[in-house]
Amino acid sequence: MPPEGSGDGEWQVLGTEECLERWVDVEHPPEDLRYIVANWLMSRVDDPHHGVARMPDFPGWWFGKVAGSDHGWSAVYCTYQVDEAKRVVTIRGINTLNKPI
């Protein structure tokens, strides 16, 4: 369950560019999928808890499917850390995973 008031105001999002570049270099996703993922990452500014879940046994780590990223037998997922006190989200990984997940 997200912390109370988690959607109140903007969060700082770090690591987006580096993770996007690494994902593109390794997986070569189509341009439209890159756009979907980039927009979803930037939506973490408004509410980093929306549509994701905490990673069990990893305090402050969140994991979720990028909305609209389904393509064929796969979808794009993202992991990131949330520092509630500083209101900072640090993107740690973007990966395309095969279904079912």
For each residue, the residues with C-beta under 8 A, 3 or more apart:
1:
2: 6 47 49 50
3: 6 49 84
4:
5: 8
6: 2 3 47 48 49
7: 46 47 49 50
8: 5
9: 87
10: 45 46 87
11: 44 45 46 47 48 87 88 89
12: 45 86 87 88 89
13: 16 41 42 44 45 48 88 89 90 91
14: 88 89 90 91
15: 18 19 80 90 91 92
16: 13 19 20 38 41 42 91
17: 20 21
18: 15 21 22 91
19: 15 16 22 23 41 78 91 92 93 94
20: 16 17 23 24 34 37 38 41 94
21: 17 18 24 25
22: 18 19 25 26 94
23: 19 20 26 27 29 37 76 94 95 96
24: 20 21 27 28 29 34
25: 21 22 28
26: 22 23
27: 23 24 95 96
28: 24 25
29: 23 24 33 34 37 76 96
30: 33 34 71
31: 34 35
32: 35 36
33: 29 30 36 37 69 71 76
34: 20 24 29 30 31 37 38
35: 31 32 38 39
36: 32 33 39 40 66 67 68 69 76
37: 20 23 29 33 34 40 41 66 69 76 78 94
38: 16 20 34 35 41 42
39: 35 36 42 43
40: 36 37 43 44 66 67 68 69 78
41: 13 16 19 20 37 38 44 66 78 91 94
42: 13 16 38 39 45
43: 39 40 46 47 50
44: 11 13 40 41 47 48 80 89 91
45: 10 11 12 13 42 89
46: 7 10 11 43 50
47: 2 6 7 11 43 44 50
48: 6 11 13 44 52 62 80 82 89
49: 2 3 6 7 52 62 82
50: 2 7 43 46 47
51: 64 65 67
52: 48 49 62 63 64 78
53: 62 63 64
54: 58 61 62 63
55: 58 61 62 63 79
56:
57:
58: 54 55 61
59:
60: 81 82 83 84
61: 54 55 58 79 80 81 82 92
62: 48 49 52 53 54 55 79 80 81 82
63: 52 53 54 55 77 78 79
64: 51 52 53 77 78
65: 51 69 75 76 77 101
66: 36 37 40 41 69 75 76 77 78 94
67: 36 40 51
68: 36 40
69: 33 36 37 40 65 66 75 76
70: 74 75
71: 30 33 74 75
72:
73: 98 99
74: 70 71 96 97 98 99
75: 65 66 69 70 71 96 97 99 101
76: 23 29 33 36 37 65 66 69 94 95 96 97
77: 63 64 65 66 94 95 96 97 101
78: 19 37 40 41 52 63 64 66 91 93 94 95
79: 55 61 62 63 91 92 93
80: 15 44 48 61 62 89 90 91 92 93
81: 60 61 62 89 90 92
82: 48 49 60 61 62 88 89
83: 60 86 87 88 89 90
84: 3 60 87
85:
86: 12 83
87: 9 10 11 12 83 84
88: 11 12 13 14 82 83
89: 11 12 13 14 44 45 48 80 81 82 83
90: 13 14 15 80 81 83
91: 13 14 15 16 18 19 41 44 78 79 80 94
92: 15 19 61 79 80 81
93: 19 78 79 80
94: 19 20 22 23 37 41 66 76 77 78 91
95: 23 27 76 77 78
96: 23 27 29 74 75 76 77
97: 74 75 76 77 101
98: 73 74 101
99: 73 74 75
100:
101: 65 75 77 97 98
